[in-house]
Every structure is written in structure tokens, then in C-alpha cells.
Amino acid sequence: MEAKLVIINEPVYDLHVLAQYNLHIHSTYSGCAKPEMVVTDILNRAIESNIKVIAITDHYNSKDCKILENNEVLKTQVEQFRKETNNNIKVLFGAELSAYGVGKCLDDIDINKSLDYRLYSYNHYHLDYWEHPVDKSPRGYVNHALELLGKLLPTGRADCIAHPFIGRFIRCLEDRTEVTKEIKDSELGDILELGTNNKVAWELNVNSIMADPDFGKRYWNIGREVGAIFNIGTDAHRLEYIGTLQYLDRLKKILN
């Protein structure tokens, strides 16, 4: 499909270029998104924010989710918007998929291959079907993440990993930055390099970086050392979070 051509699949470290993409946006087909997240308003806000490419990545958290049918509806709405406005903003029709355990993906391969953009969450530990490590210490969660990603990255299923390494969804930990503090530079470099070798990008998740700036800087710098591919996503569940360029100064201050 034409849309696949606009995915960043080579290392780009100019934050101004990366911020012209927002590859993690939820529509009302994600139950956690606000009612305002309809196609027309998403696109208008993206255009106002000078974004060149967006990805609509609704959650695939259940085998009952009709992600392909939903994306067809979204695609029709985008085409109608283009006819009415004569604006050809690039839109990827993807999903936030679930790698819920080591070697375990919720999506069938036919669904996977039909998506423009395959953004994988592997750390949605707040969901009841998600696999947890036996060792529920920060070290245990780091080991689990590395094992899970080590299995996922070579499969060819993923275009990008969503909000990687964060402990935000691990409710049994009081200080969830303990997970990012626990991962060693050498471990981080090795897993980022494995992604690079398999053409899998890593998300610069705006909220995660601002919530854990020390790790964000380490992640960015080690990633650049190993040639990692980065995509920016805001995980937008509200219209106000769609614009990526609004975060550019803060990202530059943290990462550089």
C-alpha cells in the first residue's frame, strides 16, 4: 500500500523531522479515547499542528476486536475528508497490538499483515490477561521485558514498539521508575540493536519521556549509538495531545 512508504524505517535523529509524525493516535474505537477523537477532528487538529503523517492505532486487546472492519470505516471517513478539504495528509491505518507474553501475540498473522502500521505494546501489565514474571521485582520485570522483546523483534510482526521499558502499568510497584533504573546500559544497547537489525522502530513516547527524563535521555543516546530507528508518538486519547511539535522544545531539553 502507498501508506507503508511513509513509515520511518531508517535512523533519523533530527527531532524536528521526527516531530512532523505522530504515529500513536487513538480514535473512538479505543474505549479509553475521549468522544472527541473522531476522524474529522483528529485530521483537522493534525493539519493545524503541521503534522505530515499520522497513524491511527486503536487498541487490539481482544480477539473480538474488529480492527480491520473499524479501519475500513476510518479509511472511508478519511477519504471523505480529503474530498471535502482537498488535503492529502498521510494516514496509516494500524493498531496498537498486544504482545502479552513471551512468544505470545494476540493478533492473528492475517490481521497483522493487513495493517499499515503495527505498533506493539508488550508492557500493558494492567490488563488481566497479561503475563507477569514470577519475580515481580524491578529486575524481574526487566528480565521479562528483554525475553519477550527478544522473541518478538525477529518475527517480522512489528513496525514499532510502544512506550518501551516503562513501568507505568506495573501496579505492584510503588516507584515505577525502578524498572527503567534497573535496566543496564549494555542490556538496553543490545535490545535496541536487535530492533535495529530487524528494522523495528522504538517509540519516543512523549509522555513517558517527560515522566522519566533520566531514562529518556539514556534511551535516546544509547539508541543513537547503536543506530536505532525512532518514531514519535503521543499516545493521543484527546485532541489536545495530537500536536507533536508543541513538545519539541521540552524533548530537545531532555534528550540533548
TAPE-V408327 format. One record per residue. N is the residue number from 0. RES is the residue in one letter. SS is DSSP state (alpha for helix, beta for strand, coil for the rest). Layout:
{{N/RES/SS} {N/RES/SS}}
This chain:
{{0/M/coil} {1/E/alpha} {2/A/alpha} {3/K/alpha} {4/L/alpha} {5/V/alpha} {6/I/coil} {7/I/coil} {8/N/coil} {9/E/coil} {10/P/coil} {11/V/coil} {12/Y/coil} {13/D/coil} {14/L/alpha} {15/H/alpha} {16/V/alpha} {17/L/alpha} {18/A/coil} {19/Q/coil} {20/Y/beta} {21/N/beta} {22/L/beta} {23/H/beta} {24/I/beta} {25/H/coil} {26/S/coil} {27/T/coil} {28/Y/coil} {29/S/coil} {30/G/coil} {31/C/coil} {32/A/coil} {33/K/coil} {34/P/coil} {35/E/coil} {36/M/coil} {37/V/coil} {38/V/alpha} {39/T/alpha} {40/D/alpha} {41/I/alpha} {42/L/alpha} {43/N/alpha} {44/R/alpha} {45/A/alpha} {46/I/alpha} {47/E/alpha} {48/S/coil} {49/N/coil} {50/I/coil} {51/K/coil} {52/V/beta} {53/I/beta} {54/A/beta} {55/I/beta} {56/T/coil} {57/D/coil} {58/H/beta} {59/Y/coil} {60/N/coil} {61/S/coil} {62/K/coil} {63/D/coil} {64/C/coil} {65/K/coil} {66/I/alpha} {67/L/alpha} {68/E/alpha} {69/N/alpha} {70/N/alpha} {71/E/alpha} {72/V/alpha} {73/L/alpha} {74/K/alpha} {75/T/alpha} {76/Q/alpha} {77/V/alpha} {78/E/alpha} {79/Q/alpha} {80/F/alpha} {81/R/alpha} {82/K/alpha} {83/E/alpha} {84/T/alpha} {85/N/coil} {86/N/coil} {87/N/coil} {88/I/coil} {89/K/beta} {90/V/beta} {91/L/beta} {92/F/beta} {93/G/coil} {94/A/beta} {95/E/beta} {96/L/beta} {97/S/beta} {98/A/coil} {99/Y/coil} {100/G/beta} {101/V/coil} {102/G/coil} {103/K/beta} {104/C/coil} {105/L/coil} {106/D/coil} {107/D/coil} {108/I/alpha} {109/D/alpha} {110/I/alpha} {111/N/alpha} {112/K/alpha} {113/S/coil} {114/L/coil} {115/D/coil} {116/Y/coil} {117/R/beta} {118/L/beta} {119/Y/beta} {120/S/beta} {121/Y/coil} {122/N/coil} {123/H/coil} {124/Y/coil} {125/H/coil} {126/L/coil} {127/D/coil} {128/Y/coil} {129/W/coil} {130/E/coil} {131/H/coil} {132/P/coil} {133/V/coil} {134/D/coil} {135/K/coil} {136/S/coil} {137/P/alpha} {138/R/alpha} {139/G/alpha} {140/Y/alpha} {141/V/alpha} {142/N/alpha} {143/H/alpha} {144/A/alpha} {145/L/alpha} {146/E/alpha} {147/L/alpha} {148/L/alpha} {149/G/alpha} {150/K/alpha} {151/L/alpha} {152/L/alpha} {153/P/alpha} {154/T/alpha} {155/G/coil} {156/R/coil} {157/A/coil} {158/D/coil} {159/C/beta} {160/I/beta} {161/A/coil} {162/H/coil} {163/P/coil} {164/F/coil} {165/I/coil} {166/G/coil} {167/R/coil} {168/F/coil} {169/I/coil} {170/R/coil} {171/C/coil} {172/L/coil} {173/E/coil} {174/D/coil} {175/R/coil} {176/T/coil} {177/E/alpha} {178/V/alpha} {179/T/alpha} {180/K/alpha} {181/E/alpha} {182/I/coil} {183/K/coil} {184/D/alpha} {185/S/alpha} {186/E/alpha} {187/L/alpha} {188/G/alpha} {189/D/alpha} {190/I/alpha} {191/L/alpha} {192/E/alpha} {193/L/alpha} {194/G/alpha} {195/T/alpha} {196/N/alpha} {197/N/coil} {198/K/coil} {199/V/coil} {200/A/beta} {201/W/beta} {202/E/beta} {203/L/beta} {204/N/beta} {205/V/alpha} {206/N/alpha} {207/S/alpha} {208/I/alpha} {209/M/alpha} {210/A/alpha} {211/D/coil} {212/P/alpha} {213/D/alpha} {214/F/alpha} {215/G/alpha} {216/K/alpha} {217/R/alpha} {218/Y/alpha} {219/W/alpha} {220/N/alpha} {221/I/alpha} {222/G/alpha} {223/R/alpha} {224/E/alpha} {225/V/coil} {226/G/coil} {227/A/coil} {228/I/coil} {229/F/beta} {230/N/beta} {231/I/beta} {232/G/beta} {233/T/coil} {234/D/coil} {235/A/beta} {236/H/coil} {237/R/coil} {238/L/alpha} {239/E/alpha} {240/Y/alpha} {241/I/coil} {242/G/coil} {243/T/coil} {244/L/alpha} {245/Q/alpha} {246/Y/alpha} {247/L/alpha} {248/D/alpha} {249/R/alpha} {250/L/alpha} {251/K/alpha} {252/K/alpha} {253/I/alpha} {254/L/alpha} {255/N/coil}}
